[in-house]
Amino acid sequence: MNDKLSRRGLLRLGALTAAGIAASPLLAACGNAGGAPAAKAQGLTVKLPTYTPLANALKADLPGTAAGVPDGFFTYPKQLIRAVPTPPLSGATITAATSTFLPPPPPRAQNPAWQEIEKRLGGKVELTIVAADDWQTKFNTMVAGNTLPDLFQYTAGQGVNNLPAFAASQCADLTALLSGDAIKAYPNLAAIPEIFWKQCIVGGRLYGLPIPRNLVGGMGFYRAEMFAEAGIADLAQITDADRLLEALKAVTDPDRGRWGVITATGGLFGLSIFAQLFGAPNGWRLDKATGKLTAGFETEEYKAAVEFVIKLREAGVIYPGSEGFDSLKRKNEFNSGKAAMTYDGLPAYLGPTGYLQTQKKIDPKADPRPITPFLPSAKAFLNNIVYAVNLVKKGDEAHVKDVLKVADFFSSPFGSEEYTLVNYGVEGTDHTRDAKGNPVLTEAGAKNTTVPWKYLGAPTQPIFDASSAEAVRIQHAAISKLIAVGVEDPTAGLYSPAHEGKFESLNTLRVDGLTSIIAGRRPMSHYDQVVKDWRAAGGDQARKEFEEVIAKG
């Protein structure tokens, strides 16, 4: 459980609460091109889309795996592939709505990239772009006004009280069009592995289209050179909690302005790192024999991680006051060498402003690296499976197929003409190629490419950093190790009205209670009371509802 994330942030990194997904292991479905297994829930069975890798896909510098490790690329391909040979629309117009974290783009008439995308589509996309903070309000307004577009974003907590009923009444059932080998009519969608499609099951039927991410958000980052200075050349030398505590004490030197761990507001003093290292569950733990669920923070592993963080605070290992830092302050202090370990998501490592290159500019000896499982008990949370799921408005089959063709276009793979157009715009206008052949946005391109096409459809996410092959190698190796011990949240895809309606209040109750304990305002003996209060406030009801759905599967 990533304790530093808000409700919206958690849903961005976690699997969506779309009703009806089976509680079988996520990785069991990966890479089975011979036919996808069925996902069962609420008495219904649906066959997942058959994973079919693209025949003309580019060869990666660091190949991905069927378990979900992404492809890694050192440079952008000079010869692009054509993923969608002919325009998928025949003059049709579809409507779409999605959120964005970027400033508004220039409109179609002043945007060459937008115009070229619609030329390639052979039709128009009337796109409603909504600031991320306003998305829930806009979505609810569209539902109330019966103005839902053809394609729209869904994340749990979006205001739908009964997702199965909403999907059945408002959304196109895509099961017959996409399950099994039917997906092959949309080759780019078919190249998305089954693990991502499992997030798209609602009420035992296939309603959604995934926007894939890289499965794991990560455990955070550490400064390898600081540990090496303390005599620890490899974190694998740290084999238990006592040695980890001693190692963090060894790298802490207040006289030099250096501490073991730096945290930030909402981060529970770095608990996200240690919950995974101590093997706590990802959200919930399922006893498959009985079908019973235990919330992550009810387990001994999570409790031990809390006790460990208290020891860190008492030992003076945590950067004093950093629990009040915002994310930018935490990042800047970590980059400047004020701490040896911090929590942040894996994407923060890459690019000219990522941890690796930023820190080497400050100190050439800096060696920041992703934390990978080194304690024997460590588990990595599979909490970054999808960004969101897109739903399709109910309509006649021909129009629904047009919408799927558009989603297929935007799911074109890395190194394709379509992917390049979406991410970098028109060559010569929106981007140029550098000496290595990598696309570089022009001033105009930086504006024109803020249209959030990538949220209408997306391929599996590659690891690519045009400025650093080293960063790609390190990131690829780290993700490989994390996925190898990855654990799912067994309630991912299950629908619980109590969980949906009370998530924010339950999460606040838990985080506030644990913060008071870790900060020393309450004794550790108060932990059981926090659990008791959480259960009474709706935790037990959510558990009961999840278990009922699991039993029906």
N, C-alpha and C positions, 0 to 999 in steps of 0.2 A: 504494500500500500504506500503510495507516494504521498507523504504527509504534507509536502509543501504546496500541493496543487489545490486550486479552488475547484468547485464543481465543474465549471466549464473546462478548466485545464485538465482535470482528471479524465473527462470524457474525450478530450482531444488525444490523450495518450493511451487511453484504455479501450478495451473492446466495448462496443456499444451494447446497451441493454435493449436489444431487439428480441421480442418474445419468441420462445419456442426452440431455441438451439439446444442440441444435445449436450450432455455433460461429459462426453467422452473426451480423451486427451486431444488437444488441438493438433499436435504434430502427427497424429495417426493419419490424418487426411492429406498430408503434404506430398506433392510430387507423384501421385499415383495416376500416371497418364493412362493406365489400363482401365480406368473407371472409378469414379468417386464413390465413397461410401455414403450410405444414407444418413441424414440427420433426422432424429426423431424427437417429437415433443407434442404434448397435448393430444396424443392419439393419432397424429398425422405423420406421414413419412414423406420426405422429399429427397431426391437424388441431387447431390451437389453438382455444379458444372464440372465437366471433365477437363482436367488440366491438360492443356495442349501447347507446349512451347512453340514459339514461332520458328518456322523452318529457316527464315532468313535473318534471324536475330544475330546481332554482332557478337563476335567472340570477345569475352571479357578478359582483361589482364589478370584479374583474380576471380575465377568463376564462383558463382553462387552454388547453393546446394538445395536439394529437395526439402531439407528441414527448414528452409527459410532464410539462410544466409544470403544476402544480396550480392549481385555482381559488383566487382570493383573495376574502375577504369582510371588510368593515369592521365590520359589525354582524350580530347574530344575527337571522334572520328572525322577524318577529312572527307571521306566518301559516305554520304548519308544514304540510308535505305528509305524506300517509299513504303510506308506501312499500310496506307489506304490508297490503292492504285487509282480508283475512280471516285468522284464526288459521291458521298453516300446519300445526299438528298437530291431531289429533283425539283428544286424551286420551293420546297416546303419551308415553313417557318415554325420553329419550336420556341417555347418560352421556358425560362429557367430562372432560378433564384438561389443565391448562395451568399454566405458571409465572406468577409475579407478582413485582413489585418493591415492592409495597405491603403494608401490614399487613393481617392477616386481617379480612374484613368481618363485620358482624353476620350471623348465620345467617338463613335464609329466614323463620323465624317472627317474627323481630324486624326484618325488612328490607322496608319497603313497596315499594322499588324492585324488589327481587328478585320479590316477589309480583306486581307489575304486569307485569313482563317475562313471567313464566310465564302470566299471564292473556292477554297479547297473543299468546303462542306457542300457547296452547290445549293445553299439556302441560307436563311438567316436565323440567328439566335437572338431573340429579344430577352436580354439579360437584366434581371434586377439584382443590383449589387448592394449589399447591406453591411454596414460596419459590424464587426463581430459582437460588440457589446449590445447592439440593438437587434440582433438576429431573433432572439426568442420573442420579443414584442412584435416584430414584423411577421414572424411565422404565425403567431396566434391571430394577428389581424387578418392574414390571408385565409386562415381556416374559418374564422368567424364571418368573413365577407364572401366566402365561397369563391376566392380568387387564386387558388393554388395554381402555380404554373405546371407545365408538363414535367419538369424535372426539378426537384428541390432537395435540399440538404436536411438530414435528420440526425440529431444527437439526442441521447437520452436526457431527460430533464428539460425538454423543449416545450413542455406544456401539454403533452398528450397524456391523459389520465388512463386510457386503455388502448395501448398500441395495437393489439390484435384487432379490436373493433374498428379503430381508425383506419388501419390498413385495408381491412375488408371492405369498408364503405367508400374510401377515397382513393385508393391506390391500385394500380395495375398489378395483378398476380402474374409474376414473370416466370413461374415454375415451368410451364409448358414451352416457353420461348428460350429458356436458358439452362435448365437442368440437364444433366447427362451430356450426350453428344450434341444436343441442340445448340449449345454455346458456340459450336464451331462456325456458326453463321456470323459470328462476331470474333474474328481471330485474335484481336488485341485483348478483348475481355477473356478469351479462352486461355491466354497466356498468364493469367493471374491464378496462382495456386489456390487449392481448395481451402486452406486455412483462412484466407481472407473472406471467402464466400460464406463461411460459417457464421460470420457476423451479420449476414443479410437475411437470415431466416426469421420470419415473424409468424407466430401461430402455426408452425410446421410447414409453412409455404415460403417460397423464395420471392421476396418483395423488393430487396435492396440491391444496390450496386456499390461495391466497396471502393473507397479511396485509400489504397494501401500505404502503410508505413513499414518500418523495419522490425516489427515484432517486439523488440526490447527498447525501453527508454534508457537503460543503463543503470549502473550503480554510482555514477559520479566519476570524479577524476582525482589523480594524485600527482605530486611532483616527485618523480623517480629520483632526481638528483639529490633531493633533501633526504630521502630515505637512505640513499647510497652513502651520503655524508655521515649518517648515523650508523653505518655498518650493515645496512640491509640492501644488498644488491638486487634482490628480487623479492617481491611480496610473498612469493611461495615459501620463503623461509619462515613466514609467520604462520604457525600451524594451530594456534588456539587463541582464545580471547585474552588470556594473560599476556601472551607475547605481543598481541596487537596493542594492548594498553601500554606496555613498556616501549614499543616502537613509537607510538604517538607521543609519549613523554620524551623520548630521545630526540625527536625532531622539534620539540617545543623549546623555544628560547626567548622569553619575553624581552630580555635585554637587547636582542637583535630584532625585536618586533616580529617574531615568528611563532606561530602556534600550529598544533596538529590539525585542527579542523576549523573551518569557517562555515557558518550556516547563514541563514537569512530568514526574514519574516515568514512564518508559517512552516518552516522547515523542521520544527521540533528538534533543534540542536543537532541536525545531521542524522536523525533516526532513519531516514530513507536508505542511507548506506548500510547501516548496521542491521536493520531488519532483514535485508537480503543476505548479508554475510552470515547471519545467525540462522538462516533457513526458515524464516517466518513464511506463512502462506501468502499468496497473492490475492488479497481480498478475503477469501474464504478457503477453508479446507473441507474437502468432501470425503467422508468415509464411504467408499463404494459398496461395502458389504451391507451397510445399514441405510444408506441414502441420507445420513444426517450431516448437517453442516456446522462448522465451528468458525466463527469470525476470526480473522487474522489476529486481532489484538486480544482475543481470549486464549491464545495458545501460549505455551511456556516459552517457545522460541521468541515470540514478540516481546513478552514480558522480560526475558533475559536481555534483549536488545535495549529496552528502556533502562534496565538496571545498569547496563554497560555505559550508556550515554551519561547517566548520573555520575558514574565513576570518572568519566572524562571531564565533566564539569568540575567535580570536586578536586580533580588533579590539576586543574588549570590548563587543560589541553585545548579547550575550545576558546577561540578568539573572543575576548570579553566584549559583550555588547553586540556581537554580530547577529544574534537572533533578532535584532531589530533592523538589520540592513535590508534594503530592497535588493532585487536581483542584480541591478547594475552595480551597486556598491560592493556587493559580495564578489561579483566577477572581477571588478577592477582590483580589489584587494588580493584576490587569489592570483591574478595575473602579475601583480607586483611582488609576489613572493612572501606574502604575509601568512600563508598557511600551506600545509602539505597535502591537504585533502579537502574536497568540497563535493556537494551534490549539484549536478546539472545534467540535462539531457544530452545524449550522444551527439546530436547535430551541432552542438556548441563547439565541437573539436575542430571542425573543418573550415576551410576558407581563409582568406586574408585577415579576417577579424576573429577567427577561431582561436581556441586556446593555444594550439601548437605554434602557429606563426606569430601571434601576438606576444607570447612569452619569450620566444627566441629573439624578437626584436628588442625586448627590454633587457634580456640576459641571454647571451648565446649559449650559456651552459644549461639553461632551463630545459627540462625534459618532462613536460606534462603528458600523462597517459591516462586512458580510460581504466577505471578500476575493473578488474575481472575477478571471478570467484577464486579466492585463495584459501579461505577457511574450509575445512572438510564439509561443514554443514551448509555451505553457501548455495543459494538458489537465486536465479535471476527471474524477475517478474516479466512475463509476456504481457506488457501493458502498453505496447505501442503498435498494435496490430493494424488499426485503421485510424485515419483522421476523422472520418465520418462515413455515413452510409447515405447514398442518394436514393430517394423514392421517386416513382413515376406515377403521375396522375392517371387515374382510370380513364380510358378512352377507347376508341375503336382500334383494332389490332394493327392496322396499317400505320396509324400515327404512333402507336407505342413502339412499333419496330423502327420508325424514323428516329425516335428518341434514343433507342438503344444504339442505332448507328452513330449518332452524335457522341454518345458516351464511349463507344468503341474508338472513334476518331481521337478523342482526348486521352484515351488509354494507350496511345501509340508509344512504343518503347524508346528508351534512351538511344540517341544516335540516329533516330529517324528524322525525316524532313518535318513531319508533323510535330514531334516532340520539340525540335529545334525552333519551329515557328511559335509554338505556345510559350516556350521559356525565354527565347531570345529575339523573337520577332523576325522582321525581314532583313536579310543580309544586305549590308551597304547602307541601310537606313537606320535600323534599330541595333544592329551589331556589326562588328568587323571581326576578323580573325587575327589573333596575335601570332608571334613568330612560331609558336608550337601548333598553331591551327585551332586553338581554343577560341570560342566565341566570346567577345567582350562587348557589353552593352554600350551604346552611345548615350549621350545625354537624352536624346529623344526616346531611345529604346528603353531607358530606365523608367520612363513614364508610360510608354505605350504597352509595356508588358505587365503592367499592374492589373490588367483585366484578369479576374480569378478563374480563368479557364481550367486550371489544374484541379479545381474543386468540382468540376462537372464530370470529370473522369481522370484516371491516372493509372500508369503502369506500376508494377512493383518498383520500389525506389532504389536506384543504384547508389553506390558509394563513389562519388566523383569530386575531386578537388583539382581544378586546373592548375593551381599554384603549388601543389605539394603532393608528389607521389608517395612520400613518406607518410603523410597523414592518411592517405588511402590504405596503405599497407597496415598501419597500426589499427585503424578503425575496423578494417575487415577482419583482422586477427581477433580483435576484442569481441566483435559481434559473434564470431564463430564460437568463442569460448562461452559467451553468455547464453546463446541459444542452446548450447549443449546441455546446460543445466536449467533451462527455462521451465517455468511452471505457469500454468494458466490460472485464471480466476474461474472456478467451476460454475459460477453464476453468470459468466459472460454470455449474453444472449437470452438469458431467462428473464421473464417479466414478473416483477413483484410490485403491486400498487403501493405497498408501504415503503419499499425501497425507493421507488420513483418519487413519491410525494414527500418523503421525509429525509432524503439523502442529506440535504444541506444542514438541517438541524441535527441529525445524528452525527454527521461528520464534525460539526462545530462542537458538539458535546464531548466527543472523544478527544479531539485535538486540544481543546481548552483544558480538559481534565488532565491529559498527559503532560501538557506544557507546564501546568502548575506543579506537577510532581517532579519533572526533570529540572525545572528552575529552582526547586528547593522550597517552594511556598507550601507544599503539602508533602507529607511523608509517603514513602513507597507503599505503606499499608493502605493508602487511599485508593490504590489501583483497583482493588476489587469493587469499591463503591462506584468508580467510574464505569466499570463493566456493567454493574447492576443497573445503574441509571440509564445506560445506553440500551440495555435490553428492554427496560420498562417503557422507554420513550418510543419504541418502534422497532428496535433491533430484533427482538424475538418474533414479532409479526412478520418482518421481512424474511427471516429465516424460515418460518413456517410456510410462507407463500412460495419461496424458492424450492423448498423440499417437496411441496405438492406437485410442482411442475416436473421436478426430477423424477418423482415416482411415476408420473404418466409417461415418461420417456422410455 
